């Protein structure tokens, strides 16, 4: 699941395609001026009247969205799809509890249905996009857990070659062993925003995961500060040994939202957040 980086890696490298299956270029966001690499002034201030118009506009859109959501059903039967092609719907809570079992520390035991396939893809994205993938032992554990047995060994070799590339590691600011320089914290996280199943037939499923990711080095001396990127990864899953496993995937950029007018946090604040905030188990 998840080096295109996931995400703000710097120069595009072969490792990007090895890890994420994507061909999009990646980019590193550097500070506009000297000082804290996470700092930077806000954009020019807006007038109070413009702020008022913005607030009113947001309220109007919110009311409209609530009204639309409460209209209820009534759509034509053709919207439900036919055959083995599932209906395309927006991600919404299903009421189903997240899985309670784990294999090698990764959520497992997903149901053999559409929801289970989507939940598996979301959770596997998080594991494959984590900082642990830059440690050989942890990487082997993750790959051996989320990939189908007949795929894992070959994929492991490809990933080992990609992650052990000295040029790649140097470009993203890491030491040759994949660790962060002294005084800096390496950040690599994937946060799923939504999932969509596009095909389901017996033991095979195709699931798209739209997610944002955080990638970079947090620290006052960092030249590759933590930045945000957006991707969609399409996973090919197979039902193996009573669980969904990955057989292949492809990654593409976006959809990317417009950035808000927010000031970047300091290196200390970013490091603190990464150390104090944990992740989730995702369920469709």
C-alpha positions as CSV (number, residue, x, y, z in Angstrom):
1,X,0.0,0.0,0.0
2,X,1.7,2.8,0.4
3,X,7.6,6.0,-2.3
4,X,5.8,8.3,-4.5
5,X,5.5,9.4,-1.4
6,X,3.6,8.8,0.2
7,X,4.6,11.6,0.1
8,X,6.7,14.5,-0.3
9,X,9.9,12.7,-0.8
10,X,11.9,15.1,-2.8
11,X,13.2,14.1,-6.2
12,X,11.3,11.4,-8.0
13,X,13.2,8.1,-7.8
14,X,12.8,4.5,-8.9
15,X,12.1,3.8,-5.2
16,X,8.9,5.8,-5.5
17,X,7.5,3.4,-8.1
18,X,8.8,0.4,-6.2
19,X,7.0,1.3,-3.1
20,X,3.8,2.9,-4.3
21,X,3.4,1.7,-7.8
22,X,2.9,5.2,-9.0
23,X,4.7,7.3,-11.5
24,X,3.8,10.8,-10.3
25,X,6.6,13.1,-9.3
26,X,7.0,14.0,-5.7
27,X,7.9,17.2,-4.2
28,X,9.5,18.7,-1.1
29,X,8.2,21.9,0.3
30,X,10.9,24.1,1.6
31,X,10.6,27.2,3.7
32,X,10.2,30.6,1.9
33,X,12.6,32.3,4.3
34,X,15.3,31.6,6.9
35,X,14.3,30.5,10.4
36,X,12.3,27.5,11.6
37,X,11.8,25.2,8.6
38,X,8.2,24.7,9.7
39,X,7.5,28.4,10.1
40,X,6.6,31.1,7.6
41,X,4.3,34.1,7.7
42,X,0.6,33.9,6.9
43,X,-0.6,35.3,3.7
44,X,-1.8,38.9,3.6
45,X,-4.6,39.7,6.0
46,X,-8.2,39.9,4.7
47,X,-10.7,42.6,5.5
48,X,-13.3,41.9,8.2
49,X,-16.1,42.2,5.5
50,X,-14.5,39.5,3.5
51,X,-14.2,37.3,6.5
52,X,-17.9,37.8,7.2
53,X,-18.9,36.9,3.7
54,X,-16.8,33.7,4.0
55,X,-18.5,32.7,7.3
56,X,-21.9,33.3,5.9
57,X,-21.1,31.3,2.8
58,X,-19.9,28.3,4.9
59,X,-23.1,28.4,7.0
60,X,-25.3,28.5,3.8
61,X,-23.4,25.5,2.3
62,X,-23.7,23.6,5.6
63,X,-27.5,24.2,5.8
64,X,-27.8,23.1,2.1
65,X,-25.8,20.0,2.8
66,X,-27.9,19.0,5.8
67,X,-31.1,19.6,3.8
68,X,-29.8,17.4,0.9
69,X,-28.8,14.6,3.3
70,X,-32.3,14.6,4.9
71,X,-34.1,14.2,1.6
72,X,-34.0,10.5,1.9
73,X,-34.0,7.9,-0.9
74,X,-36.1,7.8,-4.0
75,X,-33.3,7.2,-6.5
76,X,-33.9,4.9,-9.5
77,X,-33.1,1.3,-9.2
78,X,-30.4,1.6,-11.8
79,X,-28.2,3.5,-9.3
80,X,-27.8,0.2,-7.4
81,X,-25.7,-1.3,-10.1
82,X,-26.0,-4.9,-11.3
83,X,-24.1,-8.2,-11.4
84,X,-20.8,-8.2,-9.5
85,X,-20.1,-4.5,-9.9
86,X,-20.8,-2.9,-6.5
87,X,-22.7,0.4,-6.2
88,X,-20.4,3.4,-5.9
89,X,-21.3,5.3,-2.8
90,X,-19.7,7.9,-0.6
91,X,-17.8,6.7,2.4
92,X,-20.2,6.7,5.4
93,X,-20.3,4.9,8.8
94,X,-21.8,1.4,8.6
95,X,-22.3,0.8,12.3
96,X,-19.9,-2.2,12.1
97,X,-17.3,-2.3,14.8
98,X,-13.6,-2.2,13.7
99,X,-11.9,-5.6,13.8
100,X,-10.5,-6.6,17.2
101,X,-7.9,-9.0,16.0
102,X,-4.4,-8.3,14.9
103,X,-1.6,-10.2,13.0
104,X,1.9,-9.0,13.6
105,X,0.5,-5.8,15.1
106,X,-1.7,-5.1,12.0
107,X,-5.5,-5.2,12.0
108,X,-6.7,-8.5,10.5
109,X,-9.7,-10.8,10.3
110,X,-11.8,-8.6,7.9
111,X,-15.2,-9.9,6.7
112,X,-15.5,-11.5,3.3
113,X,-17.6,-8.8,1.9
114,X,-17.5,-5.3,0.4
115,X,-17.0,-3.6,3.8
116,X,-14.3,-6.0,4.8
117,X,-12.4,-5.4,1.6
118,X,-12.5,-1.6,2.1
119,X,-11.5,-1.8,5.7
120,X,-8.6,-4.1,4.9
121,X,-7.3,-1.7,2.1
122,X,-7.5,1.3,4.4
123,X,-5.6,-0.4,7.3
124,X,-3.0,-1.9,4.9
125,X,-2.5,1.6,3.5
126,X,-1.6,2.9,7.0
127,X,0.9,0.0,7.6
128,X,2.6,0.3,4.2
129,X,2.9,4.1,4.5
130,X,4.4,4.1,8.0
131,X,7.9,5.0,9.1
132,X,8.4,1.4,10.1
133,X,8.8,0.5,6.5
134,X,12.2,2.1,6.6
135,X,13.4,-0.5,9.1
136,X,14.3,-3.9,7.4
137,X,12.8,-6.1,10.2
138,X,9.6,-4.1,10.5
139,X,9.2,-3.9,6.7
140,X,9.5,-7.7,6.4
141,X,6.8,-8.1,9.1
142,X,4.4,-5.7,7.4
143,X,4.9,-7.1,3.9
144,X,4.5,-10.6,5.1
145,X,1.2,-9.7,6.8
146,X,-0.6,-7.6,4.2
147,X,0.5,-9.3,1.0
148,X,-0.8,-12.7,-0.3
149,X,1.8,-15.4,0.4
150,X,2.7,-16.1,-3.2
151,X,3.3,-12.3,-3.8
152,X,5.0,-11.4,-0.5
153,X,8.4,-12.9,-1.2
154,X,8.8,-11.2,-4.6
155,X,7.5,-7.9,-3.3
156,X,9.8,-8.1,-0.3
157,X,12.8,-8.2,-2.6
158,X,11.6,-5.2,-4.6
159,X,11.0,-3.2,-1.5
160,X,14.3,-4.1,0.1
161,X,16.1,-2.9,-3.0
162,X,14.2,0.3,-3.0
163,X,14.5,1.1,0.7
164,X,18.2,0.3,0.8
165,X,19.1,2.7,-1.9
166,X,21.7,5.1,-0.5
167,X,20.7,7.8,-3.0
168,X,17.1,7.6,-2.1
169,X,17.7,7.7,1.6
170,X,20.1,10.6,1.2
171,X,17.6,12.6,-0.9
172,X,15.0,12.4,1.8
173,X,17.5,13.2,4.6
174,X,17.8,9.8,6.3
175,X,21.0,8.0,7.3
176,X,22.1,4.9,5.3
177,X,20.4,2.6,7.8
178,X,17.1,4.4,7.3
179,X,17.2,6.3,10.6
180,X,16.7,10.0,11.1
181,X,19.8,12.3,11.8
182,X,20.4,13.1,15.4
183,X,18.0,15.7,16.8
184,X,15.4,15.1,14.1
185,X,12.3,12.9,14.0
186,X,11.3,11.0,10.8
187,X,7.6,11.3,10.0
188,X,5.7,9.0,7.6
189,X,2.0,8.6,8.1
190,X,-1.0,7.8,5.9
191,X,-4.5,9.0,6.9
192,X,-7.3,7.4,4.8
193,X,-10.1,9.9,3.9
194,X,-12.4,7.5,2.0
195,X,-12.6,4.2,0.3
196,X,-14.5,2.9,-2.8
197,X,-14.9,-0.6,-4.0
198,X,-15.0,-0.8,-7.8
199,X,-15.2,-4.6,-8.3
200,X,-16.0,-7.7,-6.2
201,X,-16.2,-11.2,-7.6
202,X,-15.9,-14.2,-5.3
203,X,-12.4,-14.1,-3.9
204,X,-11.2,-11.0,-5.7
205,X,-11.8,-7.3,-5.0
206,X,-10.6,-4.0,-6.3
207,X,-10.6,-1.1,-3.8
208,X,-9.6,2.5,-4.1
209,X,-8.3,4.4,-1.0
210,X,-8.1,8.2,-1.1
211,X,-5.8,9.4,1.6
212,X,-3.5,12.2,2.7
213,X,0.0,11.6,4.0
214,X,2.6,13.4,6.1
215,X,6.2,12.9,5.2
216,X,9.5,14.5,6.1
217,X,11.9,15.3,9.0
218,X,10.8,17.3,12.0
219,X,13.7,19.2,13.6
220,X,15.2,22.6,13.5
221,X,18.0,21.5,11.2
222,X,15.7,19.7,8.8
223,X,15.9,20.6,5.1
224,X,13.0,18.3,4.3
225,X,10.3,19.5,6.7
226,X,7.1,17.5,7.1
227,X,4.7,18.2,4.3
228,X,1.3,17.0,3.3
229,X,0.4,15.2,0.1
230,X,-2.7,13.6,-1.4
231,X,-3.0,10.3,-3.3
232,X,-5.4,7.6,-4.4
233,X,-4.2,4.0,-4.4
234,X,-6.1,1.2,-6.1
235,X,-5.6,-2.2,-4.4
236,X,-6.1,-5.6,-5.9
237,X,-7.1,-7.9,-3.1
238,X,-7.6,-11.7,-2.8
239,X,-9.4,-13.7,-0.2
240,X,-6.6,-15.9,1.3
241,X,-6.7,-17.9,4.5
242,X,-9.9,-16.3,5.7
243,X,-8.7,-12.7,5.2
244,X,-8.1,-10.1,2.5
245,X,-4.6,-9.8,1.2
246,X,-2.9,-7.5,-1.4
247,X,-1.8,-8.9,-4.7
248,X,-1.1,-5.6,-6.5
249,X,-1.7,-1.9,-6.5
250,X,-1.3,1.3,-8.5
251,X,-1.0,4.9,-7.1
252,X,-1.9,8.3,-8.6
253,X,-1.8,11.8,-7.3
254,X,-4.9,13.5,-5.8
255,X,-7.6,14.5,-5.6
256,X,-5.9,17.5,-3.9
257,X,-8.0,20.1,-2.0
258,X,-7.2,23.8,-1.8
259,X,-4.9,24.5,1.1
260,X,-6.2,26.7,4.0
261,X,-4.7,29.9,5.1
262,X,-2.9,28.4,8.1
263,X,0.5,29.1,9.5
264,X,2.9,26.1,9.5
265,X,3.7,24.8,13.0
266,X,7.2,24.9,14.5
267,X,9.5,21.9,14.4
268,X,9.0,21.4,18.2
269,X,5.2,21.4,17.8
270,X,5.3,18.9,14.9
271,X,7.6,16.6,16.8
272,X,5.5,16.7,19.9
273,X,2.3,15.9,17.9
274,X,3.9,13.0,16.1
275,X,5.1,11.5,19.4
276,X,1.8,12.1,21.3
277,X,-0.9,11.3,18.8
278,X,-1.5,7.7,17.8
279,X,-3.3,6.2,14.9
280,X,-6.6,4.4,14.4
281,X,-8.0,1.1,13.2
282,X,-10.1,1.9,10.2
283,X,-13.5,0.3,9.4
284,X,-15.8,0.9,6.5
